[in-house]
Amino acid sequence: MALDRDHVLRSAAALLTRRSTATMDEVAKAAGISRATLHRHFAGRDALVRALEALGIAECEAALDRARPEEGSAADAVRRLVREIEPAAGLLAFLYGESQLWEGERQNDGWQRLDARIGALFQRGQQNGEFRIDLTPVWLTEALYGLIASGAWATLDGRVAARDFPTMIAELLLGGSLRREEP
């Protein structure tokens, strides 16, 4: 019987999102496979995390595609992006905490692609007068990632209703980034 890699990765993501310190034994059990089978496909935790990183990047890129960031107002595009990325928020929260993903040459180029696309959305909002120009697109992108991770953790802990996630994230970010008329 062939291993369903997607099932294993999604099982690992679900577990590690809730318990980032789970062992490989616990990941194998969550996926319904033996530890030996897990290790045949992922030599260790680092290999598993790298595979989860690739899944997270792919899910974010798909969410960006569905959000159509180049259409309509930039603020509405941010709202669409947060809605579309919500299903992957837990995985992104886990990856956000895995600092080895951002170490020098080991960084996956997918993060740079995502940063560039999201940064372009914020830059478009600045150019058309929607967003403040004193907040850089890089900072707004990082703030978005941080809010998504924080929102995912609060939702997973039951401190925030999942249905409120998109509104809380988008409106908090936009509340600080939208350009206001001078008094």
FIKOLZA-1660 file (N, C-alpha, C; in steps of 0.1 Angstrom, whole numbers, plus 5000, padded with zeros to 4 digits):
% residues 183
   i   px   py   pz ch aa at
   1 5008 4988 5000  A  M  N
   1 5000 5000 5000  A  M CA
   1 5009 5012 5000  A  M  C
   2 5006 5022 4991  A  A  N
   2 5014 5034 4990  A  A CA
   2 5010 5044 5001  A  A  C
   3 5020 5051 5006  A  L  N
   3 5018 5061 5016  A  L CA
   3 5011 5073 5010  A  L  C
   4 5000 5078 5017  A  D  N
   4 4993 5090 5012  A  D CA
   4 5001 5102 5019  A  D  C
   5 5010 5107 5012  A  R  N
   5 5019 5118 5017  A  R CA
   5 5011 5130 5021  A  R  C
   6 5001 5133 5014  A  D  N
   6 4993 5145 5017  A  D CA
   6 4986 5142 5031  A  D  C
   7 4980 5130 5032  A  H  N
   7 4974 5127 5045  A  H CA
   7 4984 5128 5057  A  H  C
   8 4996 5123 5055  A  V  N
   8 5006 5123 5066  A  V CA
   8 5009 5138 5069  A  V  C
   9 5011 5146 5059  A  L  N
   9 5015 5160 5061  A  L CA
   9 5003 5167 5068  A  L  C
  10 4991 5165 5063  A  R  N
  10 4980 5172 5070  A  R CA
  10 4978 5167 5084  A  R  C
  11 4980 5155 5086  A  S  N
  11 4979 5150 5100  A  S CA
  11 4990 5156 5109  A  S  C
  12 5002 5156 5104  A  A  N
  12 5013 5162 5111  A  A CA
  12 5010 5177 5113  A  A  C
  13 5005 5184 5103  A  A  N
  13 5002 5198 5105  A  A CA
  13 4991 5201 5116  A  A  C
  14 4981 5192 5115  A  A  N
  14 4970 5194 5125  A  A CA
  14 4976 5192 5140  A  A  C
  15 4984 5182 5141  A  L  N
  15 4990 5179 5155  A  L CA
  15 5000 5190 5159  A  L  C
  16 5009 5193 5150  A  L  N
  16 5019 5203 5154  A  L CA
  16 5014 5217 5155  A  L  C
  17 5003 5220 5149  A  T  N
  17 4996 5232 5151  A  T CA
  17 4991 5234 5165  A  T  C
  18 4986 5223 5170  A  R  N
  18 4981 5222 5184  A  R CA
  18 4992 5221 5194  A  R  C
  19 5002 5212 5191  A  R  N
  19 5013 5209 5200  A  R CA
  19 5026 5209 5192  A  R  C
  20 5033 5220 5191  A  S  N
  20 5045 5222 5183  A  S CA
  20 5056 5213 5187  A  S  C
  21 5056 5208 5200  A  T  N
  21 5067 5200 5205  A  T CA
  21 5064 5185 5204  A  T  C
  22 5053 5181 5196  A  A  N
  22 5050 5167 5195  A  A CA
  22 5062 5159 5189  A  A  C
  23 5063 5147 5193  A  T  N
  23 5074 5139 5189  A  T CA
  23 5071 5132 5175  A  T  C
  24 5081 5127 5169  A  M  N
  24 5078 5119 5156  A  M CA
  24 5069 5107 5159  A  M  C
  25 5071 5101 5170  A  D  N
  25 5062 5090 5174  A  D CA
  25 5047 5095 5174  A  D  C
  26 5045 5106 5180  A  E  N
  26 5031 5112 5181  A  E CA
  26 5026 5116 5167  A  E  C
  27 5035 5121 5159  A  V  N
  27 5031 5124 5145  A  V CA
  27 5027 5112 5138  A  V  C
  28 5035 5101 5139  A  A  N
  28 5032 5089 5132  A  A CA
  28 5018 5083 5137  A  A  C
  29 5016 5083 5150  A  K  N
  29 5003 5079 5155  A  K CA
  29 4991 5087 5150  A  K  C
  30 4993 5100 5149  A  A  N
  30 4982 5109 5144  A  A CA
  30 4979 5106 5129  A  A  C
  31 4990 5102 5122  A  A  N
  31 4988 5099 5108  A  A CA
  31 4983 5085 5105  A  A  C
  32 4983 5076 5116  A  G  N
  32 4979 5063 5115  A  G CA
  32 4989 5054 5108  A  G  C
  33 5002 5057 5110  A  I  N
  33 5013 5049 5104  A  I CA
  33 5023 5046 5115  A  I  C
  34 5032 5037 5112  A  S  N
  34 5042 5034 5122  A  S CA
  34 5053 5044 5121  A  S  C
  35 5061 5045 5132  A  R  N
  35 5072 5054 5133  A  R CA
  35 5082 5051 5122  A  R  C
  36 5084 5038 5119  A  A  N
  36 5094 5034 5109  A  A CA
  36 5089 5039 5095  A  A  C
  37 5077 5038 5092  A  T  N
  37 5071 5043 5080  A  T CA
  37 5073 5058 5078  A  T  C
  38 5070 5065 5089  A  L  N
  38 5072 5080 5089  A  L CA
  38 5087 5083 5087  A  L  C
  39 5096 5076 5093  A  H  N
  39 5110 5078 5091  A  H CA
  39 5116 5074 5077  A  H  C
  40 5109 5065 5071  A  R  N
  40 5113 5062 5057  A  R CA
  40 5110 5073 5048  A  R  C
  41 5100 5081 5051  A  H  N
  41 5096 5092 5042  A  H CA
  41 5101 5105 5046  A  H  C
  42 5104 5107 5059  A  F  N
  42 5109 5119 5065  A  F CA
  42 5120 5115 5075  A  F  C
  43 5132 5117 5071  A  A  N
  43 5144 5112 5078  A  A CA
  43 5144 5117 5093  A  A  C
  44 5137 5128 5096  A  G  N
  44 5137 5133 5109  A  G CA
  44 5127 5145 5110  A  G  C
  45 5127 5151 5121  A  R  N
  45 5118 5163 5123  A  R CA
  45 5121 5174 5113  A  R  C
  46 5134 5177 5111  A  D  N
  46 5137 5187 5101  A  D CA
  46 5131 5185 5087  A  D  C
  47 5133 5173 5083  A  A  N
  47 5127 5169 5070  A  A CA
  47 5112 5170 5069  A  A  C
  48 5106 5166 5080  A  L  N
  48 5091 5168 5081  A  L CA
  48 5087 5182 5081  A  L  C
  49 5094 5190 5089  A  V  N
  49 5091 5205 5090  A  V CA
  49 5093 5211 5076  A  V  C
  50 5104 5207 5069  A  R  N
  50 5106 5213 5056  A  R CA
  50 5095 5209 5046  A  R  C
  51 5090 5197 5047  A  A  N
  51 5078 5193 5039  A  A CA
  51 5066 5201 5042  A  A  C
  52 5064 5203 5055  A  L  N
  52 5053 5212 5060  A  L CA
  52 5054 5226 5055  A  L  C
  53 5066 5231 5055  A  E  N
  53 5069 5244 5049  A  E CA
  53 5065 5245 5035  A  E  C
  54 5069 5235 5027  A  A  N
  54 5065 5235 5013  A  A CA
  54 5049 5235 5011  A  A  C
  55 5043 5227 5020  A  L  N
  55 5028 5226 5020  A  L CA
  55 5022 5240 5023  A  L  C
  56 5028 5246 5034  A  G  N
  56 5023 5259 5038  A  G CA
  56 5025 5270 5027  A  G  C
  57 5036 5270 5021  A  I  N
  57 5039 5279 5010  A  I CA
  57 5029 5277 4999  A  I  C
  58 5027 5265 4995  A  A  N
  58 5017 5261 4984  A  A CA
  58 5003 5266 4988  A  A  C
  59 4999 5264 5000  A  E  N
  59 4986 5268 5004  A  E CA
  59 4985 5283 5004  A  E  C
  60 4995 5290 5008  A  C  N
  60 4995 5305 5008  A  C CA
  60 4994 5310 4994  A  C  C
  61 5002 5304 4985  A  E  N
  61 5002 5308 4971  A  E CA
  61 4988 5306 4965  A  E  C
  62 4982 5295 4968  A  A  N
  62 4968 5292 4963  A  A CA
  62 4958 5302 4969  A  A  C
  63 4960 5305 4982  A  A  N
  63 4951 5315 4988  A  A CA
  63 4953 5329 4981  A  A  C
  64 4965 5333 4978  A  L  N
  64 4967 5345 4971  A  L CA
  64 4961 5345 4957  A  L  C
  65 4962 5334 4950  A  D  N
  65 4956 5333 4937  A  D CA
  65 4941 5335 4938  A  D  C
  66 4935 5328 4948  A  R  N
  66 4920 5329 4950  A  R CA
  66 4916 5343 4954  A  R  C
  67 4925 5350 4962  A  A  N
  67 4921 5363 4967  A  A CA
  67 4922 5374 4956  A  A  C
  68 4928 5372 4945  A  R  N
  68 4930 5381 4934  A  R CA
  68 4934 5395 4939  A  R  C
  69 4947 5396 4945  A  P  N
  69 4951 5408 4951  A  P CA
  69 4952 5420 4942  A  P  C
  70 4952 5418 4929  A  E  N
  70 4953 5429 4920  A  E CA
  70 4940 5435 4916  A  E  C
  71 4929 5429 4921  A  E  N
  71 4915 5434 4917  A  E CA
  71 4909 5442 4928  A  E  C
  72 4901 5452 4924  A  G  N
  72 4894 5460 4934  A  G CA
  72 4903 5469 4943  A  G  C
  73 4897 5473 4954  A  S  N
  73 4905 5481 4963  A  S CA
  73 4915 5473 4970  A  S  C
  74 4926 5479 4974  A  A  N
  74 4936 5471 4981  A  A CA
  74 4931 5466 4995  A  A  C
  75 4923 5474 5002  A  A  N
  75 4917 5470 5014  A  A CA
  75 4908 5458 5013  A  A  C
  76 4900 5458 5002  A  D  N
  76 4891 5446 5000  A  D CA
  76 4900 5434 4996  A  D  C
  77 4911 5436 4989  A  A  N
  77 4919 5425 4986  A  A CA
  77 4926 5419 4998  A  A  C
  78 4929 5428 5008  A  V  N
  78 4935 5423 5021  A  V CA
  78 4924 5414 5028  A  V  C
  79 4912 5419 5028  A  R  N
  79 4901 5412 5034  A  R CA
  79 4899 5398 5028  A  R  C
  80 4900 5398 5014  A  R  N
  80 4898 5385 5007  A  R CA
  80 4910 5376 5010  A  R  C
  81 4922 5381 5011  A  L  N
  81 4934 5373 5014  A  L CA
  81 4932 5367 5027  A  L  C
  82 4929 5374 5037  A  V  N
  82 4927 5369 5051  A  V CA
  82 4917 5358 5051  A  V  C
  83 4906 5360 5044  A  R  N
  83 4895 5349 5044  A  R CA
  83 4900 5337 5037  A  R  C
  84 4908 5339 5026  A  E  N
  84 4913 5327 5018  A  E CA
  84 4924 5319 5026  A  E  C
  85 4932 5327 5034  A  I  N
  85 4943 5320 5040  A  I CA
  85 4939 5314 5053  A  I  C
  86 4927 5317 5058  A  E  N
  86 4923 5312 5071  A  E CA
  86 4924 5297 5073  A  E  C
  87 4921 5288 5063  A  P  N
  87 4922 5274 5065  A  P CA
  87 4936 5269 5067  A  P  C
  88 4946 5277 5063  A  A  N
  88 4960 5274 5065  A  A CA
  88 4966 5281 5077  A  A  C
  89 4958 5289 5084  A  A  N
  89 4964 5297 5095  A  A CA
  89 4971 5289 5106  A  A  C
  90 4965 5278 5110  A  G  N
  90 4972 5270 5120  A  G CA
  90 4986 5265 5116  A  G  C
  91 4986 5260 5103  A  L  N
  91 4999 5256 5098  A  L CA
  91 5009 5267 5097  A  L  C
  92 5004 5279 5093  A  L  N
  92 5013 5291 5092  A  L CA
  92 5018 5295 5106  A  L  C
  93 5009 5294 5116  A  A  N
  93 5013 5297 5130  A  A CA
  93 5024 5288 5134  A  A  C
  94 5023 5275 5131  A  F  N
  94 5034 5265 5135  A  F CA
  94 5047 5269 5128  A  F  C
  95 5046 5272 5115  A  L  N
  95 5058 5275 5107  A  L CA
  95 5064 5288 5112  A  L  C
  96 5055 5298 5116  A  Y  N
  96 5060 5311 5120  A  Y CA
  96 5069 5309 5132  A  Y  C
  97 5066 5299 5140  A  G  N
  97 5075 5296 5152  A  G CA
  97 5087 5288 5149  A  G  C
  98 5089 5283 5137  A  E  N
  98 5100 5274 5134  A  E CA
  98 5111 5283 5128  A  E  C
  99 5119 5289 5137  A  S  N
  99 5129 5299 5132  A  S CA
  99 5139 5294 5123  A  S  C
 100 5142 5281 5123  A  Q  N
 100 5152 5276 5114  A  Q CA
 100 5148 5277 5099  A  Q  C
 101 5136 5280 5097  A  L  N
 101 5131 5282 5083  A  L CA
 101 5137 5294 5076  A  L  C
 102 5141 5303 5084  A  W  N
 102 5145 5316 5079  A  W CA
 102 5160 5319 5081  A  W  C
 103 5168 5308 5082  A  E  N
 103 5182 5309 5084  A  E CA
 103 5190 5310 5071  A  E  C
 104 5195 5321 5067  A  G  N
 104 5204 5323 5056  A  G CA
 104 5200 5316 5043  A  G  C
 105 5209 5308 5038  A  E  N
 105 5207 5301 5025  A  E CA
 105 5197 5290 5025  A  E  C
 106 5193 5286 5037  A  R  N
 106 5183 5275 5039  A  R CA
 106 5169 5280 5037  A  R  C
 107 5167 5293 5035  A  Q  N
 107 5154 5298 5034  A  Q CA
 107 5148 5293 5020  A  Q  C
 108 5135 5289 5021  A  N  N
 108 5128 5285 5009  A  N CA
 108 5124 5297 5001  A  N  C
 109 5127 5297 4988  A  D  N
 109 5124 5308 4979  A  D CA
 109 5109 5311 4979  A  D  C
 110 5101 5302 4983  A  G  N
 110 5087 5304 4983  A  G CA
 110 5083 5316 4993  A  G  C
 111 5090 5317 5004  A  W  N
 111 5087 5328 5013  A  W CA
 111 5089 5342 5006  A  W  C
 112 5100 5342 4998  A  Q  N
 112 5103 5355 4991  A  Q CA
 112 5092 5358 4981  A  Q  C
 113 5087 5348 4974  A  R  N
 113 5077 5350 4964  A  R CA
 113 5064 5355 4971  A  R  C
 114 5061 5349 4982  A  L  N
 114 5049 5353 4990  A  L CA
 114 5051 5367 4995  A  L  C
 115 5062 5370 5001  A  D  N
 115 5065 5384 5006  A  D CA
 115 5064 5394 4994  A  D  C
 116 5069 5391 4983  A  A  N
 116 5068 5400 4971  A  A CA
 116 5054 5402 4967  A  A  C
 117 5046 5392 4966  A  R  N
 117 5032 5393 4962  A  R CA
 117 5024 5401 4972  A  R  C
 118 5026 5398 4985  A  I  N
 118 5018 5405 4995  A  I CA
 118 5023 5419 4996  A  I  C
 119 5036 5421 4995  A  G  N
 119 5042 5435 4996  A  G CA
 119 5036 5443 4984  A  G  C
 120 5035 5437 4973  A  A  N
 120 5030 5444 4961  A  A CA
 120 5015 5449 4963  A  A  C
 121 5008 5441 4971  A  L  N
 121 4994 5445 4974  A  L CA
 121 4994 5457 4983  A  L  C
 122 5003 5457 4993  A  F  N
 122 5003 5469 5002  A  F CA
 122 5009 5481 4994  A  F  C
 123 5019 5479 4986  A  Q  N
 123 5024 5490 4978  A  Q CA
 123 5013 5496 4969  A  Q  C
 124 5005 5487 4963  A  R  N
 124 4994 5492 4954  A  R CA
 124 4985 5501 4962  A  R  C
 125 4982 5496 4975  A  G  N
 125 4973 5504 4984  A  G CA
 125 4979 5518 4987  A  G  C
 126 4992 5518 4988  A  Q  N
 126 4999 5531 4991  A  Q CA
 126 4999 5540 4979  A  Q  C
 127 5001 5534 4967  A  Q  N
 127 5002 5542 4955  A  Q CA
 127 4988 5548 4951  A  Q  C
 128 4977 5540 4955  A  N  N
 128 4964 5546 4952  A  N CA
 128 4958 5554 4963  A  N  C
 129 4966 5556 4973  A  G  N
 129 4961 5565 4984  A  G CA
 129 4953 5558 4995  A  G  C
 130 4952 5545 4995  A  E  N
 130 4944 5538 5005  A  E CA
 130 4952 5537 5018  A  E  C
 131 4965 5533 5017  A  F  N
 131 4973 5529 5029  A  F CA
 131 4983 5540 5032  A  F  C
 132 4986 5541 5044  A  R  N
 132 4996 5551 5049  A  R CA
 132 5010 5548 5042  A  R  C
 133 5017 5558 5039  A  I  N
 133 5030 5557 5033  A  I CA
 133 5041 5556 5043  A  I  C
 134 5039 5559 5055  A  D  N
 134 5049 5558 5066  A  D CA
 134 5051 5544 5071  A  D  C
 135 5043 5535 5067  A  L  N
 135 5044 5520 5070  A  L CA
 135 5049 5513 5058  A  L  C
 136 5060 5507 5058  A  T  N
 136 5066 5501 5046  A  T CA
 136 5058 5488 5042  A  T  C
 137 5057 5485 5029  A  P  N
 137 5051 5472 5025  A  P CA
 137 5057 5460 5032  A  P  C
 138 5070 5460 5035  A  V  N
 138 5076 5449 5042  A  V CA
 138 5071 5448 5056  A  V  C
 139 5069 5459 5063  A  W  N
 139 5064 5459 5076  A  W CA
 139 5049 5455 5076  A  W  C
 140 5041 5459 5067  A  L  N
 140 5027 5455 5067  A  L CA
 140 5026 5440 5064  A  L  C
 141 5035 5435 5055  A  T  N
 141 5035 5421 5053  A  T CA
 141 5038 5413 5065  A  T  C
 142 5049 5417 5072  A  E  N
 142 5053 5410 5085  A  E CA
 142 5041 5411 5095  A  E  C
 143 5035 5423 5096  A  A  N
 143 5024 5425 5105  A  A CA
 143 5013 5415 5102  A  A  C
 144 5010 5414 5089  A  L  N
 144 4999 5404 5085  A  L CA
 144 5003 5390 5089  A  L  C
 145 5015 5386 5087  A  Y  N
 145 5019 5372 5091  A  Y CA
 145 5017 5371 5106  A  Y  C
 146 5022 5381 5114  A  G  N
 146 5021 5380 5128  A  G CA
 146 5007 5379 5133  A  G  C
 147 4998 5387 5127  A  L  N
 147 4984 5387 5131  A  L CA
 147 4977 5374 5128  A  L  C
 148 4981 5368 5116  A  I  N
 148 4975 5355 5112  A  I CA
 148 4979 5344 5122  A  I  C
 149 4992 5344 5126  A  A  N
 149 4997 5335 5136  A  A CA
 149 4990 5337 5149  A  A  C
 150 4989 5349 5154  A  S  N
 150 4983 5352 5167  A  S CA
 150 4968 5348 5167  A  S  C
 151 4962 5351 5156  A  G  N
 151 4947 5347 5155  A  G CA
 151 4945 5332 5154  A  G  C
 152 4954 5325 5148  A  A  N
 152 4953 5311 5147  A  A CA
 152 4955 5305 5161  A  A  C
 153 4965 5310 5169  A  W  N
 153 4968 5304 5182  A  W CA
 153 4956 5307 5191  A  W  C
 154 4950 5319 5190  A  A  N
 154 4939 5323 5199  A  A CA
 154 4927 5314 5195  A  A  C
 155 4925 5312 5182  A  T  N
 155 4914 5303 5178  A  T CA
 155 4915 5289 5183  A  T  C
 156 4928 5284 5181  A  L  N
 156 4930 5270 5185  A  L CA
 156 4929 5268 5200  A  L  C
 157 4932 5278 5208  A  D  N
 157 4931 5278 5222  A  D CA
 157 4916 5280 5227  A  D  C
 158 4907 5283 5217  A  G  N
 158 4893 5285 5221  A  G CA
 158 4891 5299 5227  A  G  C
 159 4900 5308 5226  A  R  N
 159 4898 5322 5232  A  R CA
 159 4891 5331 5222  A  R  C
 160 4891 5327 5210  A  V  N
 160 4884 5335 5199  A  V CA
 160 4876 5325 5190  A  V  C
 161 4864 5330 5186  A  A  N
 161 4856 5321 5177  A  A CA
 161 4862 5321 5163  A  A  C
 162 4863 5310 5157  A  A  N
 162 4869 5308 5144  A  A CA
 162 4862 5317 5134  A  A  C
 163 4849 5319 5135  A  R  N
 163 4841 5327 5126  A  R CA
 163 4845 5342 5126  A  R  C
 164 4852 5346 5137  A  D  N
 164 4856 5360 5138  A  D CA
 164 4870 5362 5133  A  D  C
 165 4877 5352 5130  A  F  N
 165 4891 5353 5125  A  F CA
 165 4893 5363 5114  A  F  C
 166 4886 5361 5102  A  P  N
 166 4889 5370 5091  A  P CA
 166 4887 5385 5095  A  P  C
 167 4876 5388 5102  A  T  N
 167 4873 5402 5105  A  T CA
 167 4883 5407 5115  A  T  C
 168 4886 5400 5125  A  M  N
 168 4896 5405 5135  A  M CA
 168 4909 5408 5129  A  M  C
 169 4914 5399 5121  A  I  N
 169 4928 5401 5115  A  I CA
 169 4928 5412 5105  A  I  C
 170 4919 5412 5095  A  A  N
 170 4919 5422 5085  A  A CA
 170 4916 5436 5091  A  A  C
 171 4906 5437 5099  A  E  N
 171 4902 5450 5104  A  E CA
 171 4912 5456 5114  A  E  C
 172 4919 5448 5122  A  L  N
 172 4930 5453 5130  A  L CA
 172 4941 5458 5122  A  L  C
 173 4945 5450 5112  A  L  N
 173 4956 5455 5103  A  L CA
 173 4952 5467 5095  A  L  C
 174 4940 5467 5089  A  L  N
 174 4936 5478 5081  A  L CA
 174 4933 5491 5090  A  L  C
 175 4929 5489 5102  A  G  N
 175 4927 5500 5111  A  G CA
 175 4939 5508 5114  A  G  C
 176 4951 5501 5114  A  G  N
 176 4963 5509 5116  A  G CA
 176 4970 5513 5103  A  G  C
 177 4966 5507 5092  A  S  N
 177 4973 5510 5079  A  S CA
 177 4966 5519 5069  A  S  C
 178 4952 5521 5071  A  L  N
 178 4945 5529 5062  A  L CA
 178 4949 5544 5064  A  L  C
 179 4950 5551 5053  A  R  N
 179 4953 5565 5053  A  R CA
 179 4940 5572 5058  A  R  C
 180 4942 5581 5067  A  R  N
 180 4931 5589 5073  A  R CA
 180 4932 5604 5068  A  R  C
 181 4921 5611 5067  A  E  N
 181 4922 5625 5064  A  E CA
 181 4928 5633 5075  A  E  C
 182 4936 5642 5072  A  E  N
 182 4942 5651 5082  A  E CA
 182 4931 5660 5088  A  E  C
 183 4931 5662 5102  A  P  N
 183 4921 5671 5107  A  P CA
 183 4923 5686 5104  A  P  C
% end
